[in-house]
């Protein structure tokens, strides 16, 4: 039975009018239970995007620095009994409309980390979080994409301490009775969290190229797209991607680099962005993990590129390579994001050249150059080796060998057991957060603030 308060995040965008009948059926089902439903049509709501400043953790704990609708939606989610994500399945993930608000969920957790079900997670800020339900809609059946969507919803539920969750994918062409039955089932069903082998097997699939690529006769042109939203300081993504791009340049490739900002995906900026995509033989996507997936602007860029590429015949398929880094010690957290990149390649007719997944990106680099990082306490030799192997393969038009992915995901300290590395990571990470908060005149009591807690709840 559904709970009393429901928040529905409507992730449909321009051109998704054909999905409205399914949304109407969903709304009828929700209202028939007598629940209070608060709907947010995200395409109509103006809000800023997360820029990774961590101010919501270390300056105004629990509240984003951006005073807009993102705060109101975050509060509604925390105070709901069930939060529903309704979205067209986009390369196996959510639409960019969902991603925009989802990236703003960060303040409803603590910056501090600890162990939860065997993985390092941010600690809960609130004692109660809502049940999570993900409802994806496909226009054409695609089992791989549908399964990826369900895993992504499950990883969100895991990270945000949902007491229960469920996810399903509906075909837009199904008759209304079948759609209604699927919705009724997912609204009350409890799915198992995707942990352990479910995620590690997805990682193996995500980083591996699906086909062998023909060797290039001559160097081509590479486009680096950096998806880090950080605007005030260099990003780890920019450092990693820049290293690969420089390696390609030394091997005779022409190179171009773009760091995603909002102006690149609209108007004149979008025209210039797509022209750069057209010029490229190889596209490198490099980004940090945001809420188990790609950051909003990176997801938006995939939507823009897909519409453009699929609307015009390609003389020869482009190649796609991706690097994802996340702040936890477990590299497998990047699995859904890299799988989305791989599905994007399949949907646009690109050659998936493979991917690299790095854990503890903030601890290893924090935006410092390769040279600066090498002088730090934590060794990054394995990262450089992985990038060198990947660069050499890409320069020759080959797929990136599994050896590179294995090196990138290694524990940075040689011969250290993972459990010890994880303990050290938690201890040093929490100390760093406390120190930064203290420098901002934020004490422990303020750091644990619960601004969206309802009166009478903890």
Number of C-alpha atoms within 10 A of each C-alpha: 7 14 15 13 19 24 23 24 23 21 24 24 18 6 7 11 10 12 19 12 13 22 18 11 15 21 14 12 16 19 12 9 12 12 14 14 17 16 14 14 15 19 15 10 13 10 16 14 19 24 16 18 16 17 18 23 26 26 21 19 25 28 25 23 17 16 11 13 14 24 21 11 20 22 19 18 26 20 19 22 20 26 25 22 21 23 26 26 22 22 27 28 32 29 23 27 22 23 24 23 23 25 22 26 25 22 24 26 23 23 24 21 20 18 13 13 9 9 17 19 23 18 18 19 24 19 10 18 22 24 23 27 28 25 25 26 24 19 14 10 14 14 11 12 20 23 15 22 27 24 23 26 27 26 21 21 23 20 19 24 22 19 15 20 27 23 26 20 26 22 17 20 15 12 10 13 10 12 20 17 10 16 22 14 14 18 23 15 14 16 15 10 18 18 15 12 9 11 19 17 12 18 24 17 17 26 29 21 22 15 11 13 15 11 13 12 8 10 17 19 18 27 22 25 25 27 26 26 24 19 12 9 10 14 24 28 27 23 19 24 23 20 18 22 23 15 19 24 18 11 14 14 17 17 16 17 17 14 18 19 18 13 11 18 20 13 9 10 14 17 13 14 20 18 11 18 21 15 15 20 19 24 23 23 22 28 27 31 26 24 22 22 29 29 26 25 24 25 25 20 21 21 17 16 20 17 11 15 18 12 10 8 9 13 6 10 14 22 23 25 26 23 26 27 27 24 21 25 26 19 23 23 26 31 28 26 31 30 26 25 28 28 22 23 22 14 14 20 17 21 23 27 30 29 32 30 28 28 25 20 22 18 19 22 21 17 20 19 17 19 9 10 18 16 10 13 9 13 15 21 16 19 22 18 15 21 24 17 18 26 22 17 18 25 26 18 22 20 27 26 18 18 12 25 25 17 21 24 21 19 22 21 15 9 7 11 10 15 9 10 15 19 15 11 19 20 14 11 20 14 13 13 19 18 14 14 21 15 12 13 12 19 14 11 7 15 23 19 17 20 15 19 16 11 6 5 9 10
